[in-house]
């Protein structure tokens, strides 16, 4: 077996290492399954043969050029690869859970918003996650709490920030929204989150830092609950199932300067155009 030894997979580096500094190793795994006996110096001819074979096969299967980055490759924008989700808007509906980050719109290192049309029960009870992404090691949640609407950002489980509306939302149909205005000036910076209820500003909070690369390997994006480990620790019950009704939710990249309400008629016309 041929192995190339450079930086370990646990090393997060800002720039790719020089491949000329890497050391190649050679093991006979038929007798040395522990890979404890490096045969590279004893068999330089075999090492050169396998190195040449590696280059041939890597070229054939488009492995070249090699990319020795670590966490940077988790964000498609940094990695330079296409994403499954195209456009600046992601429409979501109840029951959509565990959406992997690679199949959800990328909200990192930019301004964005999450909007939902909800129905609050007659008793005004508003609890649980409306939309949540990530988990205890990092993510965000747009939620209801004690009749109010809130937004929580969890940076690596180390820094947390929560915005909560000043007043209770009240029963009936409402459009609720959280806007995140990115501070800019580089990756992983903070910003300001502002809450809106039916187009009226209802609360705000500052977020000190944000995730530049990835929220979680195994958590996803959920509508109407927060599966797995919670992104927000303040839920009243495990799973954070939403107590009201969600007609739809939507994530938009960039911020709208002229209106904080989404026109249902415009969405109907867009849907008809794509039939």
C-alpha positions in Angstrom: 0.0 0.0 0.0 1.2 3.5 -0.9 0.5 6.4 1.4 1.3 10.1 1.2 1.9 11.7 4.6 1.5 15.5 4.9 -0.8 17.3 7.4 -3.3 15.1 9.3 -7.0 15.3 8.5 -7.6 16.9 11.9 -5.3 19.8 11.0 -7.1 23.0 9.8 -4.7 25.1 7.8 -5.3 28.4 6.1 -3.1 27.6 3.0 -2.4 24.4 1.2 1.0 22.8 2.2 3.8 22.3 -0.3 3.4 18.9 -1.8 7.1 18.6 -2.3 7.5 18.4 1.5 5.3 15.4 1.8 6.8 12.0 2.6 5.7 8.8 0.7 5.4 5.6 2.7 5.2 2.0 1.5 3.6 -1.0 3.3 3.0 -4.6 2.5 -0.5 -5.0 4.0 -0.5 -8.8 3.2 1.8 -9.3 6.2 1.8 -6.0 7.9 -1.8 -5.0 8.4 -0.9 -2.6 11.2 1.3 -0.6 8.8 4.1 -0.5 11.3 7.0 -1.3 8.9 7.6 1.4 6.3 9.4 -0.3 3.3 9.9 2.9 1.3 13.7 3.1 1.9 14.1 -0.7 1.3 12.2 -0.7 -1.9 12.7 2.6 -3.8 11.9 1.0 -7.2 8.5 -0.3 -6.0 7.8 3.1 -4.4 8.6 4.9 -7.7 6.4 2.3 -9.6 3.4 2.9 -7.4 3.9 6.7 -7.4 3.8 6.6 -11.2 0.7 4.4 -11.1 -1.0 6.8 -8.7 -0.4 9.8 -11.0 -1.8 7.8 -14.0 -5.0 6.8 -12.2 -5.4 10.2 -10.5 -5.3 11.9 -13.9 -7.7 9.4 -15.4 -10.3 10.0 -12.7 -9.8 13.8 -12.5 -8.2 13.7 -9.0 -5.6 16.1 -10.2 -5.0 18.9 -9.1 -4.7 17.6 -5.5 -6.4 19.7 -2.8 -4.9 19.3 0.6 -7.2 21.8 2.3 -9.3 20.6 5.3 -12.2 22.6 6.6 -12.1 25.0 3.7 -13.4 22.2 1.4 -16.6 21.9 3.4 -17.8 25.3 2.0 -18.5 25.0 -1.7 -17.6 28.6 -2.3 -14.1 28.1 -0.9 -13.7 24.7 -2.5 -14.6 26.0 -5.9 -17.2 23.2 -6.6 -20.8 23.6 -7.7 -23.6 23.3 -5.3 -26.8 21.3 -5.6 -29.0 24.2 -4.5 -29.0 27.1 -7.0 -30.4 30.6 -6.6 -30.8 32.9 -3.7 -34.1 31.5 -2.3 -35.0 28.2 -0.6 -38.7 27.5 -0.1 -39.5 25.1 2.8 -42.6 23.3 4.0 -43.6 21.3 7.2 -42.1 17.8 7.3 -38.9 18.8 5.6 -36.3 17.7 8.1 -32.6 16.6 8.3 -31.7 18.5 5.1 -27.9 18.2 4.8 -25.9 21.4 4.5 -24.9 20.4 0.9 -28.6 20.4 -0.1 -29.6 23.5 1.8 -28.9 27.1 0.8 -25.6 28.4 2.2 -26.1 31.3 4.7 -22.5 31.6 5.8 -20.4 34.7 5.4 -23.2 36.9 4.1 -26.5 38.6 4.9 -29.6 36.5 4.8 -33.1 36.2 6.2 -35.6 33.4 7.2 -39.3 34.1 6.9 -42.3 31.9 7.8 -46.1 32.2 7.6 -47.4 30.6 10.8 -50.8 30.2 12.5 -50.7 30.7 16.3 -53.4 28.8 18.2 -56.3 30.7 19.8 -54.7 30.5 23.3 -51.6 32.3 21.9 -49.2 29.4 22.6 -46.1 29.8 20.5 -43.3 27.4 21.3 -40.7 25.3 19.4 -38.6 25.6 16.3 -40.0 27.1 13.1 -36.7 26.5 11.2 -33.5 25.3 12.7 -30.1 24.3 11.2 -27.1 22.6 12.9 -26.9 21.5 16.4 -25.2 21.8 19.8 -21.8 22.3 18.1 -23.0 25.1 16.0 -26.1 26.4 14.1 -29.1 28.7 14.4 -32.8 28.5 15.3 -35.8 30.6 14.4 -38.3 29.7 17.1 -41.3 30.5 19.3 -41.0 31.0 23.1 -43.6 32.1 25.6 -45.8 33.4 22.8 -42.9 35.4 21.3 -40.8 34.8 18.2 -37.0 34.5 18.6 -33.8 33.8 16.8 -30.7 32.1 18.3 -27.2 31.8 16.8 -24.8 29.2 18.3 -21.2 29.6 17.4 -19.4 26.3 18.0 -21.2 25.9 21.3 -19.0 28.7 22.7 -20.7 32.0 21.8 -24.4 32.3 21.8 -26.8 35.2 21.0 -30.5 35.3 21.2 -33.1 37.9 20.0 -36.6 37.7 21.3 -39.6 39.9 20.2 -40.7 42.5 22.7 -44.3 41.5 22.6 -46.2 38.2 22.1 -47.2 37.5 18.5 -50.8 36.7 19.3 -53.2 34.2 17.9 -54.0 33.9 14.2 -52.0 34.0 10.9 -48.8 35.9 11.0 -45.7 36.4 8.9 -42.6 36.3 11.1 -39.1 37.0 9.9 -35.5 37.2 11.1 -32.9 39.2 9.2 -29.2 38.7 9.7 -27.2 41.7 8.5 -23.6 40.5 8.1 -20.9 42.8 9.3 -18.5 42.0 6.5 -14.8 42.5 6.5 -13.9 38.8 6.1 -15.2 35.3 6.8 -16.8 34.2 10.1 -17.6 37.7 11.2 -20.6 38.7 13.2 -23.7 40.8 12.5 -27.0 42.1 13.6 -30.2 40.0 13.7 -33.5 41.8 13.6 -37.0 40.3 14.1 -40.1 41.3 12.3 -43.8 40.4 13.0 -46.1 41.2 10.1 -43.5 43.6 8.7 -42.9 45.5 11.9 -39.6 45.4 13.7 -40.0 43.5 16.9 -36.6 42.8 18.4 -32.8 42.8 17.8 -29.5 41.3 19.0 -25.9 41.3 18.1 -24.1 38.1 17.0 -20.3 38.3 17.7 -19.1 35.6 15.4 -20.5 33.2 12.8 -19.5 29.9 11.3 -17.3 30.4 8.1 -17.2 26.8 6.9 -19.7 24.2 8.3 -22.2 23.9 11.1 -22.1 20.1 11.6 -21.2 16.9 9.9 -24.4 15.0 11.0 -27.0 17.7 11.9 -29.3 19.1 9.2 -31.9 21.8 8.5 -35.4 21.2 10.0 -38.8 22.8 9.6 -41.2 22.6 12.6 -38.7 20.9 14.9 -35.0 20.7 15.8 -34.0 17.1 15.4 -30.8 15.6 16.8 -28.9 17.8 19.3 -30.5 21.2 19.7 -29.0 24.3 18.1 -30.8 26.3 20.9 -30.7 25.2 24.5 -33.8 27.1 25.5 -36.5 24.9 24.0 -39.2 23.9 26.5 -39.1 20.2 25.3 -36.8 17.9 23.5 -37.2 18.0 19.8 -38.8 21.5 19.9 -41.9 20.5 17.9 -43.7 23.7 16.9 -47.0 24.2 18.7 -48.7 26.1 15.9 -49.1 25.5 12.2 -46.5 26.4 9.5 -47.8 27.2 6.1 -44.4 27.7 4.6 -40.9 29.0 5.4 -38.3 30.6 3.3 -34.6 31.4 3.4 -33.3 34.3 1.2 -29.8 35.4 0.7 -29.2 39.1 0.8 -31.6 41.6 2.5 -34.6 43.4 1.0 -34.4 47.1 1.7 -38.0 48.0 0.7 -40.3 45.4 2.3 -40.2 42.9 5.0 -43.3 41.1 3.8 -43.4 38.4 1.1 -46.3 39.0 -1.3 -48.3 35.8 -1.6 -49.6 36.9 -5.1 -46.0 37.2 -6.3 -45.3 33.6 -5.2 -48.4 32.4 -6.9 -47.4 34.0 -10.2 -43.9 32.5 -9.9 -45.3 29.1 -9.2 -47.6 29.3 -12.3 -44.7 30.4 -14.5 -42.7 27.2 -13.5 -45.5 24.7 -14.1 
